[in-house]
Amino acid sequence: MSETISLEESFEYSLHHFLQWLEVLTMKPIELCNTWGNYNVAWELVSDLNTDGNSVVTMSCSYLSEEQKQEVRSFLSNLNGIPRSLLVSATSASANQEAMSHSAWAPYKQGASGLLQVLESAAVKNRAYFSNL
């Protein structure tokens, strides 16, 4: 028997993960890679940010304000500017740290930090959801 989760629970998990990925992006390269596991860090991070970010703005049960949704959409759109050369397959700690140390990440790290501030009210609500499970 398979278990299904409600749309609301799915939204909460997507938001939880999106907030986590934003936090990870703001970390220093060594910490970021160690947290992510040193396997295709750049590609996986961008992919997961896009997947969960798109979910939190498109799900019908989202409680993000229109301003918050627009900020998420803008952030996700800007991710398209990350040089493709940084999103290549990397399986060693040194290759991942080198990719994540590139100066091209600076505006995305700043953007993630700013977006976390914009989403703080939703983050509080999301933490409350998980503390009540």
N, C-alpha and C positions, 0 to 999 in steps of 0.2 A: 504494500500500500504506500503510495507516495503522498507526502505532505505538501500542501500548497500554502503559501503565505498570502495574506491580504495585500491589496494595493498599498494600503497605509503602511504596513510593515515593510514592504518592498521599498517604498519611498524613504522610510527612516533608515534602512540599511544603505541605500544609495547615498543619502545625505551624509551619513556617518562615514562612509568610505571616501566620499568626495572631500570632506573636511580633513580626513587623515592624509589623503594624497596632497592636498594643499600644504599641510603642515610639513610633510616630508620634503616637498619642493623647496621650502624655506631653509632647510638644513644645510650645513656645510657639506661639501662633496663626500668626504670620507664617511661621515655619520649617515648621510643620505644613502650611500651605496651599501653600507653595513645594514642599515634598516631595511633596505629593499631586497638585499640578498645577493647583490653582485651578479645578476644575470639579466642582461638586456635592460639595464636600469632605465636609461633614457626612453627607449621605445615603450617599455611596459608602463612607466609613469605617465607618459603622454596619452597612451591608449586608455589607461584606467581613468585618468582625469576626464577624458572625453566621454567615455562610457557612462560613468556615474554623474558627471556634470550634465550631460544631455538628459539623463533620467530625471534629475531633480527639477529641471525646468519644464519638462514635457508631461510629467505624470499629473493626472487630473486631481489627485489628492494633495499636491504640493501646497505647503503653506508659506512658501517664499512670496514676498511681495513682488510686484511687477518690477520695481527698481532692482531688487536682489536678482531676479531672473535675468534682467537685462545685463547686469554686471557679470553674471556667470556666462551668459552668451558671449559677451564681449571678450572675456578672458579666454574662453574656448576658441573663439575665432582667432585671437592673437596667437594661440599655440601653433597655428599653421605657419607662423613665421620662423619657427625653430628650424635652423639649418638641417636638412635631411642627412647631412654627413654626420650629425651627432646622434641620429636615431638608428644607427647600424647595429647589427648583432654584436654584442660584447659579452663574453662569458668569464672574463677574469676580473679580479678586483682592480688591477691597475688600469685595464682598458675602460672599465666603467667609471672609475674615478677621473681618468683623463677626460672622458666625454662630459662628465658632469662638472668639471672644473672650467670648461670653456667659458669665456667672457660673454658669449651669446645668451647664457642663462640668466644673467643679471636682471634684465627687465621682467622676466617671467617670475623670478623669485620675488621681486618687488610687487608684481601684480598679484601673486599668491598671498603675500602678506596683507596687502590692501583688501583683497577679496575676503580674507578671513575676518577682517574687521567689519566689512559690510554684512557678512553672514553671522555675526556674533549672536544676534537675537534668535536666529534659527538654530545655531549651535547649542544655545542654552536649552531650547525646547527639545532638541534631539538628545542631549545628555539626560534630560529629565525622562524622556521616553525610555531610554535604556536602563536608567536607574530604577525604574518601576517594574522591570521584567522579573 
